[in-house]
């Protein structure tokens, strides 16, 4: 396991300790993709092709509304799930 607390504490830029909250958030609130179940091939592809961060970026940049971004992402998700279902992986 990576020692994030040590790495965050070693940040040389002021103010000291500014990233301490990230360690708490990472330990308490982040989970693996698929939690509490298991991930699968489709989720892995979606995660590794950055489709979800792209969806959020479209909204953050004012290029889409949240609903538009969700619909656009769903449009990209469906063929990915279909591909992996056809291969018997989900």
C-alpha positions as CSV (number, residue, x, y, z in Angstrom):
1,X,0.0,0.0,0.0
2,X,1.2,3.5,-0.9
3,X,1.9,5.8,2.0
4,X,0.0,8.9,0.9
5,X,0.1,10.5,4.4
6,X,3.9,10.6,4.2
7,X,3.9,11.9,0.6
8,X,1.3,14.6,1.4
9,X,3.2,15.7,4.5
10,X,6.4,16.1,2.5
11,X,4.9,18.8,0.2
12,X,7.4,21.6,0.3
13,X,5.0,24.4,-0.7
14,X,3.1,26.5,1.9
15,X,0.9,26.3,3.7
16,X,2.1,23.3,5.5
17,X,-0.5,20.5,6.0
18,X,-2.9,21.8,3.3
19,X,-3.3,18.4,1.9
20,X,-4.0,16.6,5.1
21,X,-7.7,16.6,4.4
22,X,-7.1,14.6,1.2
23,X,-5.6,11.7,3.3
24,X,-8.8,11.6,5.4
25,X,-11.0,11.7,2.3
26,X,-9.0,9.0,0.6
27,X,-9.1,6.7,3.6
28,X,-12.7,7.3,4.6
29,X,-14.6,8.0,1.4
30,X,-12.9,6.5,-1.7
31,X,-13.6,2.9,-2.8
32,X,-12.6,0.8,-5.8
33,X,-14.7,1.0,-8.9
34,X,-17.7,-1.5,-8.5
35,X,-17.8,-1.2,-4.7
36,X,-19.5,-2.9,-2.9
37,X,-19.6,-5.5,-5.6
38,X,-17.1,-6.3,-8.3
39,X,-16.0,-4.3,-11.2
40,X,-16.3,-5.8,-14.7
41,X,-14.8,-5.4,-18.2
42,X,-17.3,-2.6,-19.2
43,X,-16.7,-0.6,-16.1
44,X,-13.0,-1.0,-16.6
45,X,-13.1,0.3,-20.1
46,X,-15.3,3.3,-19.1
47,X,-12.9,4.1,-16.2
48,X,-9.8,3.7,-18.3
49,X,-11.0,5.8,-21.2
50,X,-11.8,8.7,-18.9
51,X,-15.4,9.0,-20.0
52,X,-16.7,9.9,-16.5
53,X,-14.1,12.7,-15.9
54,X,-14.9,14.0,-19.5
55,X,-18.6,14.1,-18.6
56,X,-17.8,16.3,-15.5
57,X,-15.4,18.4,-17.5
58,X,-18.1,19.2,-20.1
59,X,-20.3,20.6,-17.3
60,X,-17.5,22.4,-15.4
61,X,-16.5,24.2,-18.7
62,X,-20.1,25.2,-19.3
63,X,-20.2,23.2,-22.6
64,X,-23.2,21.0,-21.4
65,X,-25.8,21.0,-18.7
66,X,-25.5,18.1,-16.3
67,X,-28.4,16.3,-18.0
68,X,-26.9,16.8,-21.4
69,X,-23.5,15.4,-20.2
70,X,-25.2,12.4,-18.6
71,X,-27.1,11.6,-21.8
72,X,-24.0,12.0,-23.9
73,X,-22.0,9.7,-21.5
74,X,-24.9,7.1,-21.5
75,X,-24.7,7.2,-25.3
76,X,-21.0,6.2,-25.1
77,X,-21.6,3.7,-22.3
78,X,-24.2,1.6,-24.0
79,X,-22.0,0.2,-26.9
80,X,-19.3,-0.5,-24.4
81,X,-21.7,-2.6,-22.2
82,X,-23.1,-4.3,-25.4
83,X,-19.6,-5.3,-26.6
84,X,-18.7,-6.9,-23.2
85,X,-22.1,-8.6,-22.9
86,X,-21.6,-10.1,-26.4
87,X,-18.2,-11.4,-25.2
88,X,-19.8,-13.0,-22.1
89,X,-17.7,-10.9,-19.8
90,X,-20.6,-9.3,-17.9
